[in-house]
Amino acid sequence: MIPLQLPVGIYRNGTDYQSKGRWFDSNLIRFENNTIKPINGWRQKSDSSITDVVRGACTWRDNSGNLWLSAGTSSKLYVYNISGIQYDITPTGLVSGRVDSTSPTGFGNTLYGTSYYGVERPVRDAPLMATTWDLDNFGQNLIACSVDDGKVYEWTLDTAQVATQVTNAPVDNTGIIITAERFLFCLAAENNPKLIKWSDREDINTWDPLATNEAGDLELQTSGEILCAVRVQGETLILTTTDAHTAQYQGPPYVYGFDKVGSSCGIISRKAVSSIDQGAIWMSEGSFHIYAGGKVQNLPCEVSDHIFTNLNTAQKSKVYSVSISKKSEVWWFYPSGDSIENNKYVIYNYKENCWYIGDIERTAAVDAGVFSKPVMFDTTKLYDHEIGFNYDGSSPFIESGPIEIGNGDNVMMINSMIPDEVTQGEVYAEFFSKFYPNGDEYSHGVYNMSNPTDLRVTGRQIRVRLTANENTDWRVGINRLELKQGGRR
């Protein structure tokens, strides 16, 4: 009896054969305490329609205990109450942006003499990113900024009123954040990609630096462009297209001190970072990074080939990250292949130190905390997540890479499998066999789990695929295979 005890996490780098002895593919599953279990499902939270696509969301509780959710699209700003009722609070005169990232082409977009008359020119300038929103709460009020509008807005909880522009605040910003010390930061302010301006403490309407206040500004020493910021323990982390900086409150006269904490770690999109207890984690171009212990480190990823060779780089500005803190997970939704919208996800479990992958279409998300469940958007709907086991017709599964005896030079004959499930029969198995890594593959099954499950599988290497037989809270531990070693031919 050979235990099918594979390390936790998915391994998807290099060739298929390089994933031998590991899990290779998955959908809608997670690893928890060395067992395989399904990710919980979702249900629709609101019946209200959404104009365009949500690319920014936040939740907060007001002083009366009411719960709010805000969401921004390329042309609208919404809030929802606890019941999912939607209110349109789009500021008057909001400059609409783009649903999709676009590449500037045409006359005047490249060097003189390039290409031929009447032929569309190649891209010279950077692509125009899909429109995102930075949303945060200042006390019980909502603060909002759309990257393409650039103005800072405040909404004061009156559902009959729209959000209004913050008095005296800078314009032409690409984002905002409220620091832990309750300053309002404007990022890439006044159309300067390196400039940060902040208001007086506890006063978002005072911006002129005087001896009597703590308003101020600073231009980062960076070769990149400021894209976003996130609160981490005791400081604010600022991420650019090339590096990372922190802002620490020091008090008058300088108010904030700034330190560069990482190079060659630029973030891939404005929404690709999540804050966790240890610091922050984000997706970069071709890799992942973590800020912890005062410095930025590369985060090894065992599925990076799978992600970055399939990422639709033309739409990378849509990559969106959310922390599911109760499960010690950080999720990234991203567009794969020729998909225009986010259609896949990758998850890093920082407790188990492993990765898993799958397919879910989500454009924005917020962790539980204010609301009892995480909330997520697809292109048209709002959902509660981590609830029940409804997957809109999809089924959770996990599939191994090649499994072999020794160096794989002997044929093995599998006669049976003894399943290890919490409740037997909730998962079924399929087997695939090969005699050579690039040889023909033969399928065996589907096998409904019994004790034991009779099999007739022969090959130098085999793979196993476990699929949920029903949408329940199943668990799979260490299945065992009864096999015999054959010859080398």
ROPA-772364 format. One record per residue (C-alpha): x, y, z; residue number from 0. Coordinates in steps of 0.5 Angstrom, whole numbers, plus 500, padded with zeros to 3 digits. Each point is the difference from the previous one (the first is absolute). Layout:
X  Y  Z  n
X  Y  Z  NUM .
...
END
This chain:
X  Y  Z  n
500  500  500  0 .
503  507  498  1 .
497  506  503  2 .
498  505  495  3 .
503  506  504  4 .
502  506  496  5 .
502  506  503  6 .
495  506  501  7 .
499  505  494  8 .
500  500  492  9 .
507  499  497  10 .
499  503  492  11 .
507  502  498  12 .
504  497  494  13 .
498  494  497  14 .
494  495  502  15 .
505  495  502  16 .
504  505  505  17 .
494  500  504  18 .
500  492  502  19 .
499  499  507  20 .
496  506  501  21 .
493  503  498  22 .
499  503  493  23 .
494  503  499  24 .
494  502  504  25 .
493  504  500  26 .
496  502  506  27 .
504  497  505  28 .
505  502  506  29 .
505  497  505  30 .
498  500  507  31 .
504  496  506  32 .
503  495  495  33 .
493  498  497  34 .
497  502  493  35 .
493  503  501  36 .
495  505  495  37 .
500  507  500  38 .
494  503  503  39 .
495  502  494  40 .
496  506  499  41 .
493  503  499  42 .
497  507  497  43 .
500  505  505  44 .
496  506  496  45 .
495  500  495  46 .
502  507  497  47 .
504  501  494  48 .
507  502  499  49 .
502  505  494  50 .
507  498  497  51 .
504  496  505  52 .
502  501  507  53 .
508  501  501  54 .
500  503  507  55 .
496  498  507  56 .
500  501  507  57 .
496  499  506  58 .
499  504  507  59 .
496  501  506  60 .
497  507  501  61 .
499  503  507  62 .
493  497  501  63 .
502  493  498  64 .
498  500  493  65 .
504  496  495  66 .
502  503  493  67 .
503  497  494  68 .
502  505  495  69 .
502  498  493  70 .
503  504  494  71 .
500  498  492  72 .
502  504  494  73 .
495  505  501  74 .
496  499  506  75 .
501  500  508  76 .
495  496  504  77 .
498  498  507  78 .
497  494  503  79 .
497  499  507  80 .
500  494  504  81 .
493  497  496  82 .
504  501  493  83 .
496  506  498  84 .
504  504  495  85 .
500  508  500  86 .
503  504  494  87 .
505  505  503  88 .
504  502  494  89 .
503  507  501  90 .
497  505  495  91 .
505  501  494  92 .
504  494  501  93 .
504  499  495  94 .
499  493  497  95 .
506  495  499  96 .
501  493  496  97 .
497  494  501  98 .
506  496  497  99 .
507  502  499  100 .
502  503  494  101 .
506  501  496  102 .
501  507  496  103 .
501  499  493  104 .
499  504  494  105 .
503  507  497  106 .
505  503  504  107 .
501  494  505  108 .
507  498  498  109 .
507  503  497  110 .
500  504  493  111 .
501  496  494  112 .
498  493  504  113 .
495  496  496  114 .
496  502  493  115 .
495  505  499  116 .
493  497  501  117 .
503  494  505  118 .
498  500  507  119 .
506  502  504  120 .
503  495  506  121 .
499  502  507  122 .
505  505  503  123 .
497  503  506  124 .
498  495  506  125 .
493  497  499  126 .
494  504  503  127 .
498  496  506  128 .
493  498  502  129 .
497  505  505  130 .
501  498  507  131 .
497  504  507  132 .
504  501  506  133 .
494  499  506  134 .
501  501  507  135 .
497  503  506  136 .
501  506  504  137 .
497  499  507  138 .
493  498  497  139 .
500  504  494  140 .
502  497  493  141 .
506  503  496  142 .
501  498  493  143 .
505  501  494  144 .
499  498  493  145 .
507  499  496  146 .
497  503  494  147 .
496  506  503  148 .
506  502  505  149 .
495  503  505  150 .
499  499  508  151 .
493  499  502  152 .
496  499  506  153 .
494  497  502  154 .
496  501  507  155 .
495  494  500  156 .
494  504  497  157 .
498  495  495  158 .
496  506  497  159 .
506  503  498  160 .
506  499  496  161 .
507  500  502  162 .
503  507  499  163 .
507  503  499  164 .
505  501  506  165 .
501  507  501  166 .
507  502  498  167 .
503  493  499  168 .
505  499  494  169 .
497  498  493  170 .
503  496  495  171 .
501  494  505  172 .
501  493  499  173 .
498  498  506  174 .
499  501  508  175 .
501  496  507  176 .
498  502  507  177 .
506  499  504  178 .
499  497  507  179 .
502  507  503  180 .
494  502  496  181 .
503  505  495  182 .
497  499  493  183 .
506  499  495  184 .
499  501  492  185 .
504  496  496  186 .
504  502  494  187 .
497  507  501  188 .
499  506  495  189 .
502  495  494  190 .
507  499  503  191 .
501  493  500  192 .
505  500  506  193 .
496  505  505  194 .
496  499  506  195 .
496  505  504  196 .
497  500  506  197 .
495  504  504  198 .
500  502  507  199 .
499  495  505  200 .
492  499  501  201 .
499  505  495  202 .
499  498  493  203 .
498  507  498  204 .
507  503  502  205 .
506  499  495  206 .
504  506  500  207 .
506  499  505  208 .
501  505  505  209 .
504  500  507  210 .
493  499  503  211 .
498  494  497  212 .
503  493  497  213 .
498  500  493  214 .
506  499  495  215 .
502  497  494  216 .
506  496  498  217 .
503  497  493  218 .
503  493  500  219 .
507  499  498  220 .
497  494  495  221 .
501  499  493  222 .
493  497  500  223 .
493  502  500  224 .
496  500  507  225 .
494  495  499  226 .
497  499  506  227 .
501  500  508  228 .
498  495  506  229 .
500  500  507  230 .
505  496  504  231 .
501  499  507  232 .
503  507  502  233 .
501  503  493  234 .
497  501  493  235 .
503  496  495  236 .
501  503  493  237 .
501  496  494  238 .
502  503  493  239 .
501  497  493  240 .
507  498  502  241 .
501  500  508  242 .
497  501  507  243 .
501  505  505  244 .
497  501  507  245 .
497  507  503  246 .
501  500  508  247 .
497  506  504  248 .
505  504  504  249 .
496  506  502  250 .
502  507  499  251 .
504  503  496  252 .
501  495  495  253 .
493  496  502  254 .
502  494  495  255 .
507  496  499  256 .
500  496  494  257 .
505  494  499  258 .
501  496  494  259 .
499  493  502  260 .
501  496  493  261 .
502  500  493  262 .
498  496  494  263 .
494  498  503  264 .
495  505  497  265 .
492  498  500  266 .
497  497  494  267 .
493  504  501  268 .
497  505  505  269 .
496  495  503  270 .
505  494  500  271 .
502  501  508  272 .
497  497  506  273 .
502  502  507  274 .
500  494  505  275 .
503  500  508  276 .
507  499  498  277 .
500  506  495  278 .
498  500  492  279 .
500  495  494  280 .
500  502  493  281 .
500  498  493  282 .
506  503  496  283 .
502  499  493  284 .
501  492  499  285 .
501  499  508  286 .
497  502  507  287 .
503  504  506  288 .
499  500  507  289 .
501  506  505  290 .
502  498  507  291 .
505  501  505  292 .
501  507  497  293 .
503  497  493  294 .
497  498  494  295 .
501  493  498  296 .
499  495  494  297 .
494  495  501  298 .
502  494  497  299 .
494  497  496  300 .
499  493  498  301 .
495  502  494  302 .
503  506  497  303 .
501  497  493  304 .
493  498  500  305 .
498  507  502  306 .
505  505  496  307 .
500  495  494  308 .
492  501  499  309 .
499  507  503  310 .
497  505  495  311 .
505  505  501  312 .
496  505  496  313 .
495  500  505  314 .
505  499  506  315 .
497  507  503  316 .
494  496  502  317 .
504  495  505  318 .
496  500  507  319 .
502  498  507  320 .
496  498  506  321 .
502  497  507  322 .
496  495  502  323 .
503  500  507  324 .
496  495  504  325 .
503  495  495  326 .
507  503  500  327 .
499  501  493  328 .
502  506  495  329 .
496  499  493  330 .
502  503  493  331 .
494  500  495  332 .
504  501  493  333 .
498  500  492  334 .
503  494  497  335 .
501  498  492  336 .
496  504  496  337 .
495  502  506  338 .
498  507  500  339 .
498  500  507  340 .
502  496  506  341 .
499  493  500  342 .
505  496  504  343 .
503  501  507  344 .
506  498  504  345 .
500  499  507  346 .
506  500  505  347 .
499  497  507  348 .
505  504  504  349 .
498  495  506  350 .
501  494  496  351 .
506  503  496  352 .
496  497  493  353 .
497  502  494  354 .
494  498  496  355 .
496  502  494  356 .
493  500  497  357 .
495  503  496  358 .
495  506  502  359 .
498  506  497  360 .
501  506  505  361 .
502  507  499  362 .
500  503  507  363 .
499  497  507  364 .
500  502  507  365 .
502  496  506  366 .
495  498  506  367 .
501  504  506  368 .
495  506  499  369 .
495  495  497  370 .
500  493  502  371 .
502  497  494  372 .
505  502  494  373 .
496  504  495  374 .
502  499  492  375 .
498  503  494  376 .
500  497  493  377 .
498  504  494  378 .
493  501  501  379 .
498  497  507  380 .
502  501  508  381 .
501  494  504  382 .
501  497  507  383 .
506  495  500  384 .
503  495  505  385 .
492  497  501  386 .
497  494  498  387 .
503  496  494  388 .
497  503  494  389 .
505  501  494  390 .
495  501  494  391 .
501  494  497  392 .
507  499  501  393 .
503  494  504  394 .
506  500  505  395 .
506  495  498  396 .
507  499  501  397 .
505  496  495  398 .
507  498  502  399 .
506  500  496  400 .
504  493  498  401 .
500  495  505  402 .
506  495  499  403 .
504  495  504  404 .
507  501  501  405 .
503  504  494  406 .
494  498  495  407 .
504  494  497  408 .
495  495  502  409 .
493  498  498  410 .
495  500  506  411 .
493  497  500  412 .
495  503  505  413 .
495  495  502  414 .
496  504  505  415 .
499  507  504  416 .
498  501  508  417 .
497  507  500  418 .
501  504  506  419 .
494  505  500  420 .
496  503  506  421 .
493  497  497  422 .
502  495  495  423 .
496  501  493  424 .
501  507  499  425 .
506  500  496  426 .
501  496  493  427 .
507  498  497  428 .
502  500  493  429 .
507  497  498  430 .
505  501  494  431 .
506  496  498  432 .
506  501  496  433 .
506  496  498  434 .
504  506  498  435 .
499  507  502  436 .
499  502  493  437 .
496  494  498  438 .
493  498  499  439 .
496  501  506  440 .
494  495  502  441 .
494  502  505  442 .
497  495  505  443 .
494  501  504  444 .
496  504  502  445 .
500  496  507  446 .
495  501  505  447 .
504  499  507  448 .
498  494  504  449 .
505  496  505  450 .
504  498  496  451 .
499  503  493  452 .
502  494  495  453 .
504  503  495  454 .
504  497  494  455 .
505  506  498  456 .
507  498  497  457 .
506  505  498  458 .
506  503  501  459 .
497  506  503  460 .
493  502  502  461 .
496  506  502  462 .
494  500  504  463 .
494  505  500  464 .
495  501  506  465 .
493  503  498  466 .
495  502  505  467 .
494  495  499  468 .
495  505  503  469 .
501  507  503  470 .
501  499  507  471 .
505  502  505  472 .
505  494  499  473 .
507  498  502  474 .
505  496  497  475 .
506  497  504  476 .
505  495  498  477 .
498  495  495  478 .
504  494  499  479 .
501  496  494  480 .
501  492  499  481 .
505  499  495  482 .
505  495  497  483 .
507  501  497  484 .
501  497  493  485 .
506  500  496  486 .
503  505  496  487 .
496  499  493  488 .
END
